[in-house]
Amino acid sequence: MDKEKKSAFAGRVSEEPFAGLLGIRLVEVSDGYAVCEMAYKEAFDNILGMAHGGAIFSLIDEAFEVSSNSHGTVAVALNMNVTFIKPAAKNSVLRATSTEVSKGARTATYQIAVEDEEGLVATCQALAYRKTERLPFVPG
């Protein structure tokens, strides 16, 4: 992936309202691959005082969104299956890594792992539907 395309994705994520609300930032992107990070804040706690599954899922979804759209055409989620492994460490930086497993003409599968400083927090297997229309913000 060229520098201009990487810059377009970084700009788009930094301007995305929901990602901004949670403080999610794009760390790395290449074809079929993305890494996003989010600082775990007390505001993300659930009723048990642990990171809310919705906050972790949102980080997963952002990494999946970027990796599945990284080829420059619109891709949308069809299915996501999340497994929570352990609670995230308080005040940690959560990192979601999304890796393309397979890509066909209409669907693609991704494996996403969320880690904190102590190890694996959650995993996700995701399926994307690939459309033919180009992303309007990606050059070329």
C-alpha positions in Angstrom: 0.0 0.0 0.0 1.4 3.4 -1.0 1.9 6.3 1.4 -0.9 8.4 0.0 -3.4 5.6 0.5 -2.2 5.0 4.1 -2.5 8.7 4.8 -6.1 8.7 3.5 -7.1 5.9 5.9 -5.3 7.6 8.8 -7.1 10.9 8.1 -10.5 9.2 7.8 -10.1 7.3 11.1 -8.9 10.4 12.9 -12.1 12.3 11.6 -14.5 9.5 12.4 -16.8 10.7 15.2 -17.3 7.3 17.0 -13.6 6.4 16.9 -12.9 9.9 18.2 -15.4 9.4 21.1 -13.5 6.3 22.2 -10.1 7.6 21.5 -9.3 4.9 18.9 -6.4 5.6 16.6 -5.0 3.9 13.6 -1.5 2.7 14.1 -0.8 0.7 11.0 -2.6 -0.2 7.7 -1.6 -2.2 4.7 -3.6 -4.3 2.2 -5.8 -6.7 4.3 -4.2 -5.6 7.6 -4.8 -3.0 10.3 -3.7 -2.2 13.8 -5.8 0.2 16.0 -5.2 1.2 19.6 -7.4 2.6 22.4 -6.5 3.6 26.0 -8.7 1.8 28.5 -10.3 4.5 30.5 -12.5 4.2 33.6 -15.4 5.5 31.6 -15.3 2.1 29.7 -16.1 0.1 32.8 -19.1 -2.1 33.0 -21.2 -2.8 36.2 -18.5 -5.2 37.4 -15.7 -2.7 37.1 -14.2 -4.4 34.0 -13.8 -3.1 30.5 -17.3 -3.2 28.9 -17.5 -5.7 26.1 -19.0 -3.0 23.8 -15.8 -0.9 24.2 -13.6 -3.9 23.3 -15.9 -4.8 20.4 -15.8 -1.2 19.1 -12.0 -1.4 18.9 -12.2 -4.8 17.1 -14.8 -3.3 14.7 -12.6 -0.3 13.9 -9.6 -2.6 13.0 -11.8 -4.8 11.0 -13.4 -1.9 9.2 -10.0 -0.5 8.1 -8.5 -3.9 7.1 -11.5 -5.0 5.1 -11.7 -1.7 3.3 -8.0 -1.4 2.7 -8.2 -2.7 -0.8 -9.9 0.6 -1.8 -13.4 -0.8 -2.3 -16.4 -0.7 0.1 -16.6 -3.7 2.5 -19.3 -4.1 5.2 -19.6 -6.6 8.0 -21.8 -9.6 7.6 -20.8 -11.5 10.7 -18.5 -11.1 13.7 -17.9 -13.7 16.4 -16.1 -12.4 19.5 -14.6 -14.5 22.2 -13.5 -12.7 25.4 -10.5 -14.3 26.9 -9.7 -12.3 30.0 -10.5 -8.8 31.5 -8.3 -6.0 30.1 -5.8 -4.6 32.5 -6.9 -1.3 34.1 -5.4 1.8 32.5 -3.8 -0.3 29.7 -3.5 0.4 26.0 -5.6 -2.0 24.1 -4.3 -3.0 20.6 -6.5 -4.7 18.0 -4.7 -6.4 15.1 -6.9 -7.4 12.1 -5.4 -9.8 9.6 -7.1 -10.9 6.3 -7.4 -14.7 6.2 -9.0 -15.1 2.8 -10.4 -12.7 0.1 -12.8 -13.6 -2.7 -14.8 -11.6 -5.2 -17.7 -11.0 -2.8 -16.6 -12.0 0.7 -13.4 -11.9 2.9 -12.6 -13.3 6.3 -10.5 -11.7 9.0 -9.0 -12.7 12.3 -8.8 -10.0 14.9 -6.8 -10.2 18.2 -7.1 -7.6 21.0 -4.2 -7.5 23.5 -3.1 -5.4 26.4 0.3 -5.3 28.1 -0.4 -8.6 29.8 -1.5 -10.6 26.7 -4.6 -11.7 24.8 -7.9 -10.1 25.8 -10.3 -11.1 23.0 -10.3 -12.7 19.6 -12.8 -12.2 16.7 -13.5 -14.0 13.5 -15.2 -11.7 11.0 -16.8 -12.0 7.6 -17.1 -9.0 5.2 -19.2 -8.5 2.2 -17.1 -6.8 -0.6 -18.9 -4.4 -2.8 -17.6 -3.2 -6.2 -17.8 0.6 -5.5 -14.6 2.5 -4.8 -14.1 4.3 -1.5 -14.5 8.0 -2.2 -11.7 9.1 0.1 -9.0 6.7 -1.2 -6.9 8.0 -4.1 -6.5 5.9 -7.3 
